[in-house]
Amino acid sequence: MKTFAIIVILMSLLSCSAHNNFNYAPTNFGLGKEGYEETLKSDGTWEVKVIAMNSYSKEILEHYFHRRASEICGGYNYSLVSFNQMIDVCSEGGCFKQAVVGEFKCI
């Protein structure tokens, strides 16, 4: 049982560190830097895009989407309006390999 607990702890530590090199910061979309971009719409709906230059799984990008939503709303106090996984996004600065975009309202 003790060995099982150690394995579970090690696996959870490794899973947390697997995506620590993602640039979790506001992105400068025109310069082609990965991160997140957010917009507050006039109806009170937030739109958050998590944009990646490198190859990340949809689960990692979705994790950062929900992290940003919970930061904006002060915890998991939000209602998802829409969510699109793994879309391609291009700008003058170049194309991002992948992104997720979603809309939510704080409750």
N, C-alpha and C positions, 0 to 999 in steps of 0.2 A: 504494500500500500504506500509505503514511503517513497519507493522508486517511482510509482505512478504519479504522485504529487510533484516530484521533482521534474518529471518529463512534462507534465502539464504546465508548470511554471516556465520551463525553458522554451516550450513551444509558444506560449503567449508572449514572452519577451522577444523571441525571434520574429513573430508576426508583427509586433509593434515597430520593430526596427527595419522591417523590410522595405518601407517606403519613406524613410526619413530624409531621403535626398530630394523629395518633391519640394518645389519652391512654394510653400504655403504662405503666400503674400499677395497683395494686390498686383495684378499683372499690368505691364505697360503693353497693351495689345498691339499697338503700332510698331513696337520694337521687337515683337516676336518672343516675349518672355512668358514662360508658363506661370500659372498661379490662378487666382480667382478674380472675377469681375462681377460687380453687383450693381443693380439699378433698382431704385424705389420708384414704382409707377404711381400715377396720380390716384388710383383706386386703393392704394395701400398694399398692393401686391409687390413682393420682392422678386426679382429675377437674379439668379446666381449662376454664373458659368464657371466651371472649373476646367482649365485649359492646360493641356500637357504637350510638351515638345517631344518627350521620350515615350517609350512604350510602357504604359501602366495599365493594369487591369481595370475593368469597369468598376470593380468593387473598391479599389483604392480611390478612384476619382469620386465615386458615390460617397465614400466615407468623408472626403473633404467637403463635398457639397453639404452634407448633413452637419458637419462640424461648423461650417460658416453659417448655416441657417440657425443653429442653436446659439451661436455667438450673437447674431443679430437680434434674436428673440429672447435672449436671456434664459436659455435652457431649451428643452425640447417642447416649447410652447408654440408650435406652429402647425399649420395645416397645409399639406401639399396640394397645390392646384394642378400642376403638371410636372412631368419629369421625362426627359429624353436622354437616353444613354448612348454614348459613343458616337457622337456626330463629328464630322470634319468641319473645321473652322479656318477660314483664310482671311488675311488682311493685307495691307500694303507691306507689312513687315515679313510676310511669309505665311505658310500654312502650318497649322498645328496638327499633329498626328491624330489627336483625339481630344474629345471634350465631352462633358455632360452639362446639361443646362436644365434648370428647373425653376418653377415659380411656387411661392408659398406666401401665406399670410400668417403673421404673428397672432396668437390668440391669448 
